[in-house]
Amino acid sequence: MPKTYDLIIRDVEMFDGMGSDPTHCDVGVEQDRISVIGTLENVTATTEISGAGKSLSPGFIDVHTHDDFAALAQPDMGFKSKGGVTTCIVGNCGYGAAPFAAAKTMLGKLTPEFDIEPYEGHAGYADAVEESRPGVNIGVLAGHGTFRLAAVGNDDRPPSDKEMTVMKSYMAEALDAGVLGLSSGLIYEPGKYAQTDELIELCGTMEGSGALYATHIRNEGSGLLDAVGEAITIGAKARVPVQISHHKAMGRENWGLVDHSLELIVASQGRGESVHADQYPYTAGSTSLRAIIDNGAFTSSESSGGFGLLGAQDVIVASCHRHPEYEGKSIAELSAEMSLSPRDTAIAVADSSPGTTAILHVMSEDDVQTVLRHPSTMIGSDGLPTLSGKPHPRLYNTFARVLGHYARDLGLMDMSTAIHRMCGFPAKKFGLTHRGVIEEGAFADLVLFDSKTLLDKGTIENPNHFPSGIDRVIVNGVTTVQNGQLVGSRAGRLLKRQT
């Protein structure tokens, strides 16, 4: 009796996610696992797919997302899965999912349109994710900013001993619930009020657990090197791995500093420390308009602190829930329309529509390529799921842009290396066992794509387009995207830290 599999992908160029050269083979899947890799003769499957002329890789792992509430409110997660993503790491930049009241306040600044039912702690969030059954897997970081808001409020002061005990209790609950680590956002309120010692003490509770410290560092402008140094110090003293979020230098006057921040990362690795970074492959960033204002933008010197020098023409409204007519316009354009100064214009827009997000044109293409080439860098979109507006195209297109534009077309790295950066490398760093690789026994998170036509389609001006060339996406053995379209199946899971 011939062996029967649930799925066989035949005669495909297979990238294993670990950086090896591709091989041509058949891949057989049973239930949620990759069962066999090789030449499969005299076997059948419930579903057989020809991979001729196509490439197969592990599903892409987006290590930097803000999809905490989207996984509950938009559980098909098509904005990620149609771009080949099968796992999202949420809770970045200090914006964690629990405690709920503080999370709703903070995440509401990024995604005000999502109305989420309350839950209790990170365990409650995990249950909510499992119940929603999203279209991608979800791994969770606890958020220092959320903890601090819940325990200390928005005060610019160190926590009292009692408040620190409360934050540690939140961290203990999060670790028990299986979070992958703790994130910080040291450019945002209230995280920016934390001193280094506070972060070392809180991160120290993760020592030996396998959990990591991911950080939106304190300054990505002129203070980049000191901020990277602080992140490395926190990891070294707390004895935990470090992930530097969206590595870049903001502001023309700071371009080129990434050469030196990369040297700091290499030096730390030379001391045996686990320090890496992630990056989105664009010269424009995106964040809440309120955060840009709070960091001093649009003053007479046009200084915006950790964002570098920033002019009104550099900031474009991306999503403005209550005033969609502002979307796509720069603060300079709106300033002329409103007959207000740029700063007063930005304040008026943010006040009239809390949660407004913006795109910032502040990075150098040379820097983007320098960071992307470096072996310390993995890939994270940092997309904000403001689906009704004009979100940064990185929300949909990050991984296709790396593979199609930077790897295939520009040759910054070969395809095997690029896929490793978005699959096996992040899976190992974040402790996602049996994910991010194609090997027998691994979970069947897979992307079938055409390496010749794979291309990002969205632009800053017209972002709401999915990439071309992605044929099929499989999550835990279940096809969720076929011919570039959602098929209605959702098979994502809550991924917990393996202890």
Buried (B, 14 or more C-beta within 10 A) or exposed (E): EEEEBBBBBBBBBBBBBBBBEBEEBBBBBBEBBBBBBEEBEEBEBEEBBEBEEBBBBBBBBBBBBBBBBBBBBBBBBBBBBBBBBBBBBBBBBBBBBBBBEBBBBBBBBBBBBBEBEEBEBBBBBBBBBEEBBBBBBBBBBBBBBBBBBBBBEEEEEBBEEEBBEBBBEBBEBBBEBBBBBBBBBBBBBBBBBBEBEBBBBBBBBBEEBBBBBBBBBBBBBBBBBEBBBBBBBBBBBBEBBBBBBBBBBBBEEBBEBBBEBBEBBEEBBEEEBEBBBBBBBBBBBBBBBBBBBBBBBBEEEBBBBBBBBBBBEBBBBBBBBEBBEBBBBBBBBBBBEBEBBBBEBBBBBBEEBBBBBBBBBBBBEEBBBBBBEBBBBBBBBBBBBBBEBBBBBBBBBBBBBBBBBBBBEEEBBBBBBBBBBBBBBBBBBBBBEBBBBBEEEBBBBBBBBBBEEBBBBBEBEEBBEBBBBBBBBBBBBBBBBBEBEBBEBBBBBBBBBEE
